[in-house]
């Protein structure tokens, strides 16, 4: 995703997107899609990365004391990596 780089670590099952300094857990991997999520006291975020098109969709809900939850949906496109072989 311009201007950053998303990092997928299949050994650790983690996804590091360019839009936040957070590391998401990879929940599911199929031939065409990778699902990821992150949950803590102030944030719940989850999404998918299409391995064919590079399309990334994710939803985030932030929780701040004395405020209603704030939810946003984002869509972006990553340039798919070229196969090694």
N, C-alpha and C positions, 0 to 999 in steps of 0.2 A: 504494500500500500504506500503510495507516494506520500511523503518523502521517506518513510521508514522501511524497516524490514521486519517481517514476522518470522519468528523462529519456532519451528516444530522440533521437539526432542522426543522421538519415539521410545528411546531407552528409558527416559524418566517419565514419559507420558505427560509432557507439559507443552503449553503453547504460550509464547510471549509475543503479543501483538504490538504493533508500533504506536498505538494510540494511548497506551498507559504503561506506566512502569510497574506492571503487575504480571504475575505468572499464573496462568489458568491451568486447571487440570483437564487432561483429555479424557472424556468419558466413553467415547465410542469411535471406532475407526472402521469404515467400510471402504469398498473400492472407490466410491465416489464422494464420500463425505467424512468430515471429522467434526465431532461435537465436543464442545469445551464449556467449562463453567468455573465460577469462582464465587465463594460465599464466605462472608465474614460479618462482623457486627454492623458495619456501615454500608455494605455493598453486596448485592446479589446480581451476578451477571452470567449470562449464558448465550451461546450462539453456535453457529455452524460455519464451516469452511468447505466450499465445494471444491473438490480436488481436480475437477475437470475444467471448470470455468474460472476458478479463483475468486468467486463471489463469496464475501463474508457478510453474514448477518448476525447481529447480536443485540441483546436487550440488556439494559442495566437499570437497576433500581437502587437508589441511594437512600439511606436512612440517617437523618440528622435529628438530634434531640429537639423536641418541641416543634417539629415541622412535619407536615405530611410527607409520605414517601414520594420521591420524584423518579419517574420512569421514562426512559428514552429508548428508541429503537434506531440503530445505525446500520447502514449498508455501505459496503466498500468493495473494491476489487483488488485482489493480489495478482501479481503476475505468477502463474504457476511455474514451479521449478522444472527444469528440463530433466528427463530421466537420466540416470547415471550410465545406463547400458542400453 
